[in-house]
Amino acid sequence: MKIDTTDTLPRLIPEVIPQKRVKAPAKLSFASIRAALPLALRKLSPRQMVHSPVMFTVLIGAALCTVVTVIDLASASADAVFSLAVTIWLWLTVLFGTLSESIAEGRGKAQAASLRAGRTSVMARQVRLDAGRRPAVMADLVAAEFIQTPATELTVGDVVVCSAGDTIPSDGEVIAGLASIDESTITGESAPVIRESGGDRSSVTGGTKVLSDQILVRITAAPGQTFIDRMIKLVEGASRQKTPNEIALNVLLVSLTIVFVVVVMALAPMASLANAVPTPIVLVALLVCLIPTTIGALVPAIGIAGMDRLVQHNVLATSGRAVETAGDVDTLLLDKTGTITFGNRRAVGFFPVEGVSNRELVVAARLSSLADETPEGRSIVELADAELAAPELDQAELAGTELAGQLSLREPSLESLEARARAGEVQLEAVEFSASTRMSGLDLVEAGYKREIRKGAASAVEAYADAEGLPERAAQEVQRVSESGGTPLLVAENGKVLGVIELADVVKPGMRERFAQLRLMGIRTIMITGDNKVTAAAIAKTAGVDDFVAEATPEDKLAVIKHEQAEGHLVAMTGDGTNDAPALAAADVGVAMNSGTPAAKEAANMVDLDSDPTKLIDVVGIGKQLLITRGSLTTFSVANDVAKYFAIVPALFAAAFPGLGLLNIMGLSSPNSAILSAVIFNALIIIVLVPLALKGVKYRAVSAAQALGRNLLIYGLGGLVAPFIGIKLIDLLISLIPGLN
């Protein structure tokens, strides 16, 4: 069917009210525990428990104690009540371990549920053109056919049209048009964003809603592989793999477990020499209390919670490895524009050289920016229009110059020039900006007169106009603008420099303080910018970065990353454009902006849904918090084991070896009470530490030595003291219960 596109295209997609993405609860609650309990029970399966060797050992011990307890109960043994109590608490120890992981996964499932709620099955308007041509501009839609296609049947490369009120059916890239998009279904923010063809803000996400205008979208994701689909899998924990540090920690925990198994097995023959052979229940209880069950139970929860904290900051990590690596990063590469500065550089003035009128420079600057769709290019056109007072240029003011009589000067827009070009009145060619030339502009041929207008970085235009040389006035203005922290652009025509455009940008408040914190953490910051060295130095000094790379190309970014990595550094960087993809892929931590191109998001190992480049600093903090949390709880767990040793062994063998009585510091009431108190404390401490594992140990920007000292003081000493207090209190309660003492 043919559709008239002179007005808004009729809607074939039902209107969907976007739902604000629900974030996981910040605190542990009884509701979250109740919801996680069924999953925790399912995780008691040996097939799942075997992936956690420490807790699998506890599971085997609990099963063995269950058999012994049944025999004791059947034979009415005097130790039956004691055996039953120990067995129950051993099973609770295993359950608390799986519960901690289930609670962490449950927080992700809550986020996934809200994402699923925001999805809906829609019909897309797939575009088919005569002769199989693909649309390139919105005008092509006049001759287009639209076929209703379910979103689930769209394949990579299909082209759909989306108008105001439509839901974008799948992930894609805008190839024509501009629209305001509501992305609250994935970012949680209600403020609309602009997505347009060309540049680094062309990516759109399936499930988001078009609020105004109309765009052509080329599908870039297969069904089931969209951004939201991948996000759901990740926040649920289904795609989580153990990180290298986590694997190394598990190896350590397994080694400690093996050591204590050997130690406990050796205790039986040693005790037999004194006719004090411990029962199987006692040996299993002793083993469980001595092996690092606390950290063994909490390791999965810590890893999942680390990714969850990233999601809370609207950052999606493709793996736990990326989160962990962020904690070890010691070099940050930061783009100047949008990261250190606000990024909305705007033209604030035109400064012609001698022999060139202000009007002549303004006209040339305006023409050179008509095809420039960047914010800077648009600001140049806006400022030029303001200075010229009207889009129609005044021919009288150009009288006597070599530009007099050129009709193209009176054209108000690029569209009108293109119309004249189609009519054969002029020859027109837009020169797009490229990283190699660092210039853009327009080539016009009219009535046999060729105008080659260029606008770009000072060094690039100076090289372009090398034959004419850089006028002294232009050099002075470039120096002045650069030293003030602005960005100078030179305008040239046919190899002759006409003047300077000043672009102004502002360093974001608080950046100097944040970089000072990073420096204290041992992290070196490098600013990457395409500006000249003088401008880059001024911005770097104001912001407080450690180093900078000026006049940088995508190749330069990659070279800096390779150089830093060759010197043994771990590097993180942000980017949003296709030209950033190689560097994002090479960096140890690459954070792509959600507003960026699909190539950038595929290359990176993290995606920032808010498209805030400064989020990289938060990502590093979250990574360090993950490592610190794991280290702190490991220290606490090992210290716990030492304290429990002094609780159990002296009480257990004091009768056989009287000398051990000196180590019975706690003065526990009986061997049975000592063992049961330690087992209960061992189980309860896991559930007590779950909130800390989920929330994370607070990270402070201090040196490594200070962090280690604080860790040993708080969690090492705390891990030693807590069991003495906890086990003694439990022992006092148990001593009041008949049959357990």
N, C-alpha and C positions, 0 to 999 in steps of 0.2 A: 504494500500500500504506500502511496505517496503522502507525505505529510508536509504541509505548508509550515516553513520555519520563520515566516515573517513575524510571527508572534511566538510566545512561549510554547514549546512542544507539549502536547497533551500528556498527562501523567498516566502511565500504565503500571506504575509501582504504587502499591498502597502506602499511605503515609504512616510512618512509624515514629512514635514518640521516643526519642533517645532516653535511655535510663542512665542516671548517674552511676558510675562504677562504685560498687561498695567495697571499701577497704576492710581488711581483716581487723578484728578487734585488737586493740592495743594491749589488753590485759587478759590474763588467764581467768576464766570464770567457770562456775559449775556447769553452765550450759555447754561450753566448749568441751569440758571433760566428758559430760554425758553423751555428746554427739560423737566424740572420738572413741568411746569405749567399745562399740561393736567392731570397729576397725582394729583396735588393739587386741581384741580376742582373736580375730582372724590371723593376726600377725604371729600368734603363738605357734603356728604351724612350723614344724621342724624345717621344712623346705625354705621358709623365710628366715627363721632364726639362725640357720647355718651361716648366713652372710655376716652375722655379728658373733664371732667366735667366743667372746667373753660371755655374752648372754646365753649363747648356746650351751656353754659349760654349766651355767646356772640352771638351764632348763633340764639338762641331763641329771644334775644333782637333785633337782626338785622331783623328777620322775622316780629316781632311785629312793629318795626319802618317802615318797608316796607308797611304794611297795613295802618298805620297812615298817611304815606306820600301820598299814593294813594288817601286817603280821602281828605287830605289837597289840593292836586293838583286838584281834582275834584270839590272842593268847592271854589277854587281860594283863599285859605286862605293866609293871609299876611305872615305866617310862612312857606309857602310851600317850598320856596327856601332853607331856613335854614333846614327844615326837610329832604329835598332831600339830601343836602350836608352831614348831619349827618348820614343818612342811608347808603349812598355810602361808607363813611369811616368806618362804622361799618362792612359792608360786606368785605371791604378791610382788616380790622383787622382779620377777620376769615380766609380770603384767605392767608394772610401773615403767619398766624399760620400753616396752612396746607402746605404752600409752603416751610417753613423751614424744615419740616419733609421730604417733597418730595425731596428737594435738597440733604439732607443727604442720603436718600435711593437711589437717582440717582447716587451718587458717587459709592455706592456698586454695582449698576446695571452695571455701566461701567466696573467694574472689572469682574463681572459675565459674561458679554458679551465676554470679551477677553478670559475667561476660556472656554466658550462654543466654541469659534472659534478654540481653540487648540484641541478640541475633534474631533474625526472622527470615523466613523463606520469601524471596522476592522474585518478581519477573523482571528481567533486564531488557532494555531496548537495544538489541544488537544491531549494529549498522552494517548494511550491505550496500555497496555502491555499484552503479552501472559499470560494466566491463571489469568488475572485480577490483576497482581502484579502492585504495584505502583513503579515508578522509585525512586531509592535512590541515584544513582551516574550517571554521564553522560554516563558511559559505558553501562548502561541499555538501552540507546536509540538505540543500534544496533539491538535489538530485538523488537523495539517498532513500533506500528502503530500510524499514525498521521491522525486525522480526522479534516477537516476544520469545525470550529464551529463559528458562529457569536458571537462577544464579548457579545452581549446582552443576549445570551442564556447560558453563563457560570454560573455555580452554585458554591456555597461554597464547597471546597474540590477538584474541578477539577484541573488537572495538565496540564500546557501548556509549550511548549518550545519556547524560544525567542532567536533569533540570531542577529548578527550585522545588523543594518538597520531596525529591526522590532520595531513596536510600541507595548508596553505592553498593552494587551487588558483590564485588570482590576486590581484592587488592589490585591496584593498577597504577598507571602513570598518565597524567594529563598530557595529551598531545595537541590539544587545541582548546582555547577559551580560558576563562578565569572565573572562579566561584568562591563564595564564602561557605565554609564547611563546618558543621557541628561535629566535633570529635569527642564529645563527652562520654560516649560509650567505651572509649579506650583510655582516655586521659583523666576522666572524672571532672574536667573543667568545662564549664558551660560557655566560656567565651569562644566565639567562632574564630577560625583561622582562614587565611587566604591560600588557595592552591591554584597554580597557574602553569601553563605549558612553558617549557624552557626553564633553564636555571635549576636551582637546587630545592625548589619547593613545589615539585611536580608530583610527588607521591601521594596517593590517596589509599585509604584503608577500607576494606569491605565492612559494612555495618554502620559506617558514618553517614551523615545526612547532609544533602546540599540545601543550603538556606537561600541562596540567591544565584541568579545568572544560570549559565549552562556550560557544560564542559564535555569534551570527548575524552574517553578513558580507554587506554589499551590495557587489557588484563595481563598481569604478570605472575599470577599464582594459580596453580592447579587446584581443583576442588579438594577440600580437606587440608590444604597446605597454606591457607591464608594466615595473615599475621595473628588474627584472633585465635585461630585453631592452634597455632604453635604456642601462643601465650597461655591458652588454657592447659595444654599438656605440661608446660613448664611450671606454672604456679601450682598445679596439682601434685607436682613432684614425680610425675610418671616418667619424665625424661631425665631425671637427676641421676648422675653418675658420681661415684666417689672421686674426690680430688686427689692429687698426688700426696699432699700433706696428710689428708685423711687416711689414705692407704698406708702411709708411713707410720701414722699413729696407731692404726690397727695392728700393724706388724709388731710394734712395741708392746701393745696390750696383750697380744697373743704370746709373745715371749715371756712377759711377766706371769701370765696365766700358767704357762708350762712350768716355769720355775716353781711357782707355789704348789702346783699339783705334785711335783717331785718332793717338795718340802713336806707337804701334808702326808704323802704316802710314807715318807721316812719317819714320821712321828709315831706311827703305830708300832713298828718293831722297837723303837727307842722306849716307848712307854711300857711295852711288854716286859722289859727288863725289871721294871718296878711293879709288875703285876697291876698295871693301871691302863689296860688296853681300852681306848675310846671306841664307842659304838660308831657304826656307819653314819648315823644321824649327826653325831658330833663332828666327825671328819668332814662331812659335806658342808656343814654349817661353817666350820673353820675355814675351809677352802673358799667358800663364797664370800666370806667377810674379808679375806686377805687379797683376793684378786681384785683388779681395778674395775669393779662393777659400776661404780658411779659414772665415770667418764665413758665406759663402754656402753652404758644405756643412753647417755646424752649426746654422743657424737653425731648420730643421724639427725637429731633435733637441731643441733647447733648449725649443721650444714644447711638444712632446709630453712631454718630461720634467717640465715644470712641472705639467701635469695629472696625470702619474704620481705626483709627490710629494704632490699632494692626495689621490689614491687611497690612497697609503701611510698617510695620516693619516685614512683612512676618510671622506673628503669627496669627493662627486661633483659636478663642475662641469659645467653644461650646455654650456659653450663655453669656448674658450681666452680669449675676450674677458673673461670674468668673472675668470679667474685674473690676467690682466694688469692689469685695473682694480683688483684688490685691492692691487696693489703701489703704486698711486697714491693710495689712500684716505688722507684726512687727518682724517676725522671718524668716530668709532665710536659708534653708538648701542647701548647694552647694557641689557637688562632687568635689574633688580636681582635678582629671584627666580630662582634657578637658574643665574645667570651670575656675578654678583658675590657673592651669598650662596649657601648650600647649597640653599635653596629649599624645604626641608622644614620650613616654619614649623609649629609645634605650639602648641596652647593650653597655657599654663603656670599660669594663675590666673584666678579670677573676683573682681571687686571691685564689690560692690553700692553703690548710692548710699544716702543716709540715708532711713530709712523703708522700705527693702526688705531682706528677709532674704536671707542667702546662698543658702538653699535655693530661694527664689522666683526669684532670678536664674539659678541653675543649671538649674532646670526650664525656664525660658523659653529659655535659651541652647541647651539640649538639643533642645527642640522646634523651634527655628528652624533647627537643623542636621541634622535627621533626613533632609531631602530634599537636603542638600548633600553631593555625592559627591566633593568636592575633598579632598585630604589635610588641609587646615585644618579643613574641616567635620567630617571623621571624627575628627580629634584632639579637637575640642570635645566630641563625643559620648562619646569614650573617657574624657576627663577628668571629664566630668559624671557618667558611670556610676561612676567611681572615687570621686568625692566623695559620691555618693548611696549607695554601697556595694552597690547592686543595681539592676537595670533597673526593678523594680517600685517606683514612687515612694511615699514615705510620706505618706499623706493627712493624718495627724495633725499634721504639722509645718506644714501650711498652714491649720490651723484659725484662724478669725478673719480670714482675708484674703478678698479678693474672688474668689480662685481656688478657695476651698473648695467641694467638691462636684462639681468638674469631673472626670468620669470619664476624660477623655482624658489627664489627667496620669498615670494609672496605666499607660498603654500603653507597652510596652517598645520598640516599633519602629514605623517608618513602615508596614511591611507590615500590622501589626495595625490601625493607624488606617485604612489603605486598605480592609481587610476590613470594618471597621465602617461606613465610608463607603458601601461597596457594599450593605451591609445597611440603609442609610438611617438609622442611629443618629446619625451626625454628618455635617456638610458639611465637606469637606476640599479645600483648594486649595494646592498647593505653589507658592511664588513663587521662580522661579529667578533666580540672579544675572545682571545685565546690566551692560554697561559704562556705560550711561546712568544707571541708578539706583544702581549700586554697592552694592546691598543684596540680600539673599535672606531667605527666611523661610517662614511657614506661616500660612494663614488657616483658623481653625476656628470652626464654628458648632455649638453643642451646647446642646440644651434652651433655645433662644432666645438664648443668650449668645454673642456673637461675640468671638473673640480674634484680633487682628491682630498677629502677632509678627514683628518685623523685626530683622535682624542685619546690620551692614555697617560701612563706613568711617565714621569719626567725623563728618566733615563732612556725609556723606550722611544719616546718622541724625539728626544735629542739625537739618538742614533738614527732615527728615520730621517731627520732633517740635518744630517751631518754635513751635507754640502753647503748649506746656508749657515750652519753654525747656530749656537744658542745665543740670542741677544742678551746683552748685559742686564737689561731690565727684567727679563724673564728669569735669569739666574738668581737675581736678587730676591724676586718674589718667591721662587721655589725655596730658597734658603729661609726666608722669613716664615712662610707657611709651615715648613717642616719643623723649624725650631719651636713654633708655637704648638706643635702637636697635631696640626691639621694635615691633610693630604693634598698635595698640589697635583693637578692634572694640566698637562700642556695641550694646547690646541694648535694644530698646524694645517695649512692648506697648500697643496702642491709643493711640499717640502719647505714651506716658509712658516716659522713659528709666529703665531698671532698673539698669544698671551697665555695667561694662567687662570685656571679655575680653582678656587679654594673649597675643599670639602672639610667639614668640621665633624669631629667625633669626640665623645666624652668618655673618660675612664669611669667604669662603674664604681659607686661608692663602696668602701670596705675592702676593695681588692688588695690594697697594700697590706692590710692586717691579715687577710687570709693567706697571702703569700708568705708573710712572716711566720705564720703558724706552720705552713708546709716546710719552711726552711728549718724550723725547730724540730720537725719530724724527720729531718734528713732527706727531704725531697727537693730536688732541683727543678726549677721552672724555666722553660724556654718558650719565648713568644715567637710565633711564626707569622710573618706578615709579608704582603706583597709591596708594602710601602718602601720608600727609599731609606737609606741607613740613618739619615738625620731624623726623619719623622719617627722611625722605629726606636731610635735611641731616646727621643723625648717621651714617647709613650711608655717605654720600658722603665725609664727613671721615675715617671709619675706613678706607675702601677707597682713598682718594686719587684719586678721579675729578676731572676738571676742572670739570664742571658737572652739573646734574641737573634733571629735570623731574618734579615731584611731582603726585599726583592725576591722572595721565595717562590719557586715553581713547585708543582706536584713532585717533580723529580728531587727537588731540594728537600722536601719533607721526608721522602723515603730515604734519602742519603743521611739525613740527621738521625733517623731512627736506627738505621744500620750501624752508623758510627757509634751511637750510644750503646747499642746492644753488643757491639764488638768489644767495648770497654767493660762489659760485665754488668750493665745497668738494665733494669726492667723499665720499659717505656709504656706510657699511656698517652693516648691522644683522642681528640674528638674531630668529627668531620661530618659533612652532610652532602657533599657533591660527588659526582662520578669520578672527578679527578682526585678525590680523597681516598678512593677505594684501595689503591695499592698500599698507601701508608696505613690505613686502618687494618688491612689484612696483615701487614708486617708487624704492627705494634703488638706488644704483649697484652695490652688491654685497649681495644678500640671501641669507642662509644659513638654510634651513629645517631643523628637526629631523626626522629620519626617523620619530620617534614621533608627529609632529604630524599635522594634518589634511591630506587631499589638496589642499585649496585652498591651504594654505600652501606645500606642496611644488611646486605648479604655478606659483605666483607668484614663487618664489625662483629664482635662477640657480645656486644651490649647495644640496646636501642633505648634512647631516652624519649619517652612518650611526650614529654613536655617540650622537647626540642630546645632545651636550655643548655648551652655549651658549658656553663659554669658548673653544671651538675657533676662534671668529672671530678671536681674537688670532693664532693659528697661521696661519690663512688669509692674513691680511695679511702676515705674515712670509714665507710661501711666495711670495706675489705679488711682494713686493719682491726676493726672492732670484731670481726669474725675470728681472726687469728688470735686476738687477745682473749676473747671469750673461751676459745678452745684451750689455749695455754693456761688460763687461770683455773678452769675447771679440772684440767689434768693435774695441775699442782695441788688443788684441793683434794682430788681423789687419792693421789699417792700419799699425801699427808694423812688422810683418813685411814688408809690401810696401816700405816705405821702406828697410829693411835689405837686402832682396833687390835693390833697385835699385843699391845700392852694390856688390853682389856681381857682378852680371851686366854692367851697362853699361860700367863701366871695363875689365873683362877683355875684353869683346867688341870695343870700339872703340879700345882703347889703341893698337893698331898704326896705325890710320888717323888718330887724333887723339892724339898723344903726351901732350898736356896732361892727358888723362883718367887717365893712369897714377898721378897723385897721389892719385886717389880709390880706387885699388885697395888699400884698407886691408888686406884679407884676404890679399893676396899669393897668389892662386890660381894653380895651376900652368899652366893654359892656358885659352883661351876655351871650348873644348869641355867641359873639366872644370868650369868655372864654371857653364856653362848646365846641364849634367846634374846637378851637385851641388845647384843651386837647385831644379830640378824635383823631385829626389828628396826634398829637405827639404820642399818645398811639399806633397808627397803625404803624407809621414810625419807632419807636424805635425797633419794632420787627425785621423788615427787616435789620435795621442797625446792630443789634446784631447777625444776622445769621452767618456772617463770624467768629465772636469770638466763637460762639457755635460750629462751625465745626472745627476750628483750635484748640480751647481749650486755656484756660488761662495758660500762661507760668508757669511751675512748678519750684520752687526753693527749693533746699535742705536746709530748715530752720526748726526750732522747730515749734510746733503747736501754741504756743503763738505768735511767730513772724508772722506766716502765717495768724492767725486770725486778728492781728493788721493791717497787710498790706491789708487784704480783706476789713476791715471796712473803712480804710483810702481811698483806691482807689475806691471801688465799692459802699460802703455805702455813703461816701461823694459825690462821682460822681453821684450816683443815686438821691441825693437830689438837686444837683446843675443843672444837665442836664435839667430837666423839666422847671426850672425857665428860663433858657436861651432859650430853644427850644420853649416853649409855648409863650413866649414873642415875639420872632421873627415871629412865625406863626400869632400871634395876629396882629402884625403890617401889615402883608400882607393882612390879612382878612379885616382889617379896610379900605383897599383901594378898596374893591369889594362891589359894591352896592347890597343891598338885603340880605347880610350875617351879617351885623353889627347891 
